[in-house]
Amino acid sequence: MDWAKERKSQCSLIIKDGALTMKTEHAHYYQVAMQIFVTERQWCDYFIWSPTGDYFLQR
């Protein structure tokens, strides 16, 4: 979570109720939503990796 805090302005994640989640106002959110719609999928994996070895996965 520290890497998300350090890059707060650039990061597509937000800490909500003590857990990381995707910012719904970030451009990536709309990009993922459109890709799900265009490909007629029900879900996707949104994965972020950091050089410190931390990662975030939201399905």
Sequence and secondary structure as in RCSB ss.txt:
>XXXX:A:sequence
MDWAKERKSQCSLIIKDGALTMKTEHAHYYQVAMQIFVTERQWCDYFIWSPTGDYFLQR
>XXXX:A:secstr
 HHHHHTTTT SEEEETTEEEE TTSHHHHHHHHHHHHTT S   EEEE TTS EEEE 
